[in-house]
Amino acid sequence: MRSLRAYGPTRNARYCYTRLTKAFNDGTRGGEADLDVLDEHGTVLLAVRGLRMGTGTSERDERDRLVSERLLTLGWQQRALPEVGDGEAGSWLLIDTSNAVDTPDMLASTLTDALKSHGPQGTECASLSWSVQDTPPNDQAGLEKLGSQLRGRDGVVIVYGPRVGDPDEHSLLAGREQVRHLVRITRELAEFEGELPRLFVVTRQAQIVKPHDSGERANLEQAGLRGLLRVISSEHPMLRTTLIDVDEHTDVERVAQQLLSGSEEDETAWRNGDWYVARLTPSPLGHEERRTAVLDPDHDGMRVQVRRPGDLQTLEFVASDRVPPGPGQIEVAVSMSSINFADVLIAFGRFPIIDDREPQLGMDFVGVVTAVGEGVTGHQVGDRVGGFSEGGCWRTFLTCDANLAVTLPPGLTDEQAITAATAHATAWYGLNDLAQIKAGDKVLIHSATGGVGQAAISIARAKGAEIFATAGNPAKRAMLRDMGVEHVYDSRSVEFAEQIRRDTDGYGVDIVLNSLTGAAQRAGLELLAFGGRFVEIGKADVYGNTRLGLFPFRRGLTFYYLDLALMSVTQPDRVRELLATVFKLTADGVLTAPQCTHYPLAEAADAIRAMSNAEHTGKLVLDVPRSGRRSVAVTPEQAPLYRRDGSYIITGGLGGLGLFFASKLAAAGCGRIVLTARSQPNPKARQTIEGLRAAGADIVVECGNIAEPDTADRLVSAATATGLPLRGVLHSAAVVEDATLTNITDELIDRDWSPKVFGSWNLHRATLGQPLDWFCLFSSGAALLGSPGQGAYAAANSWVDVFAHWRRAQGLPVSAIAWGAWGEVGRATFLAEGGEIMITPEEGAYAFETLVRHDRAYSGYIPILGAPWLADLVRRSPWGEMFASTGQRSRGPSKFRMELLSLPQDEWAGRLRRLLVEQASVILRRTIDADRSFIEYGLDSLGMLEMRTHVETETGIRLTPKVIATNNTARALAQYLADTLAEEQAAAPAAS
């Protein structure tokens, strides 16, 4: 709100009179209102002005929230392996699936030995060889042998062999055979009439467990087994099915300990000797998952942004489209910009949003005109210009109003021009145009060592005025004296006013150029002589609506507020004249340029800190790079999705889902859309396609079986036939045949496997060398969650999920999305009758677009909160424990917090202390002692805000100013954070 004033006790309130004064047009569905609270007699008790109301979120924010809420992944947490008890180890059966004669698997044999050697009497462990390669589909003898071995067993361990070679067509067949093989064994187990043993399946690097796990080494031959096992776990919970994925460094003795420990964990992995357990994990998109691009600043657009206002460590380069100039506009290749205090406020999220205009970093620029819009006569390509741009100037290229750019006079350097643009323009307009400074005037210039202050000194001297100046520390005051200023005072004390009265025999001053706030501002106003002029260039008191008494104005004073940014919008012609004046006066040597300190644009955070800590003198200038390639983030809005000059392929394109996305691509103006399916389009599909063509879309139908290699080749040929590059592939083709484990046949596995697995591989192979923006594979939540009755389908989609990681490791674009059930256009619309929360087409399309604009290989998108099956999933397995309370949902811990939780608890405080010392040192730009107060180092409110924002983000623990004031050293605050985290962790099990 802008203001709140109380006139009486609100306990007597009876009425509230509300007037809506403004409706926001920023999409947040809110507005601004004035409120009067009245008693029963109509007397105003409370007056509220400028109350901002609404959701605070736009429709897009709501859609983003829904996407974040539904994004899931398979997360892995390092745990300590439970101890093996002293009781009987039981009886075990180990099944070796390798070819025991040609390629014996040492893991299987050593694991058998490790089990047998456990305990004083050892463990009974029989072994059975049942090769994947040599087992016929109906191996009745093998099944009978297995059945005879099951009775009395406590556990059955199936060990699958290591990867044979690099992924190729053979590995796809091998993967299918391993799925068939596991179905045969588990089907026999499920039908066993005695007490069921626990089933363990050992795979070899078939999962991506740690962030640095190389997808390139993923074992695609066993990628389908995880999805099948999750379904088996759902259908036959008495088997207590458990996956153990191992790497080449796994100690077999440790695997044996896991088997004998009786752990309830049902999805586990070993990496470099450490044990990990899988968890279904909320997985909102992170900033590190944005796409990146390598750009040349001499040709490509890029800009600086603060991703998270308040945390300067998130200041970064991002890609930015070059915008062709429209009528009355020019495009400029920027060489320099500068920092003003408004930029500091913007970077810390403290600058007010005025008239719904989002403030941008950088007001001024110097550069060279690279393009001219229609109707522009005052500029031509190649002109050196300086000026202002409302759209922000911390970028390599900008497009601005031609009236806000002025051609630089000959001999004026870029450095002189950038200092003149804001420093001289502000001082000149304030002193000359507003205050009408003249010879003999006494002029008080606050914060006179800054850019505007030094410019004001130059102007005052040129006009013959007497200068009185303030600065905030002894070194800066000494600098002013060295500059020849006789009357120098302390800006951090209001005593300057009385000292100036003394030095002027009670006269005071004629002009004040003010940037101070509060009592210092009032002291300056009261210091003015009769007819004095007060020029305010600060923003805090203006936007804070600070009250100013009228009593000093009895002396005929004039108060001016100067805002060049606002003038640029409301009076561009006047600003152009102002810039032309100060550029000429600077070029002619009438005005002296302030001192400059240069920073590369990439180091703008350091320059912001220097200004926020009042460490600088003169003008801080940012040098914009014009050469050298650099990797920059691509914001989701900038990531290419649909191109008019590109072609696109949709498999399964004649079904409801495929046609829905074809309509989306057509509406976006995609150059060519190739649809494929095994059969010709039915009448409804033909009607949809003809409608899209009638609207101007280029739709090509190319029928064929995507599981056959030549089909993918034909699709690429059709997509590129007109010369358009292939930009996107959407693989939604699928065959879904439901069957429980006991009814899954080899033929059914083939039908589910072929379009998903062979189709994905064929499209991957056929599109190599194409300039793809995205390659999206539609997977299924059946593989992630384990939907009963969909074992074969889950296996095929599980392969797709791991394949996505493998393809990404090749440096190729890929997004696999494991969808929940779609409503209206999906195959599972009937599920809505059972209470299933369906994905609406528009929700799904937005999620698809969001994900392919990022660089994430795999995501689940499933409406899980409130799902009727969620409670059973949580009850059945610790794998779902993060959703034990469906009313609350974690957004997922930060990487730092995950690192912290992986450490022993007694090491938390030390790691947190290092984080705090590092962060404070970055802000203060010097190393700090963990036992000295932050205040002793001069960490001011803005610096404290930056540190608090960063630490809260990294730890997930809220830090109030009071907490920091109470724990004012890195050591004390680290201990507070460690204790708080320990309390949270201790309370977590009780809450669930």
VENZILIN-V451578 format. One record per helix or strand of 2 or more residues. SS is the DSSP state (A for helix, B for strand). FROM is the first residue (numbers start at 1). LEN is the number of residues. Records with the same first field share a line. If there is no record, write none. Layout:
SS: FROM-LEN, FROM-LEN
This chain:
B: 3-4, 15-9, 30-9, 44-11, 71-9, 91-6, 124-6, 155-5, 198-7, 242-5, 267-5, 274-9, 290-7, 302-5, 315-5, 329-10, 364-9, 384-5, 397-5, 405-3, 442-4, 466-6, 487-4, 509-6, 528-9, 558-4, 596-5, 618-6, 629-6, 646-6, 672-5, 699-3, 725-7, 774-7, 815-5, 858-4
A: 10-3, 59-12, 106-11, 140-11, 169-22, 215-3, 220-3, 225-11, 237-3, 252-10, 287-3, 312-3, 341-7, 402-3, 414-21, 451-13, 474-9, 495-9, 519-8, 540-4, 551-5, 564-7, 572-16, 601-12, 656-12, 683-12, 709-11, 741-3, 746-21, 781-6, 791-19, 829-6, 841-12, 870-7, 878-6, 895-7, 905-20, 935-3, 941-15, 961-6, 970-22
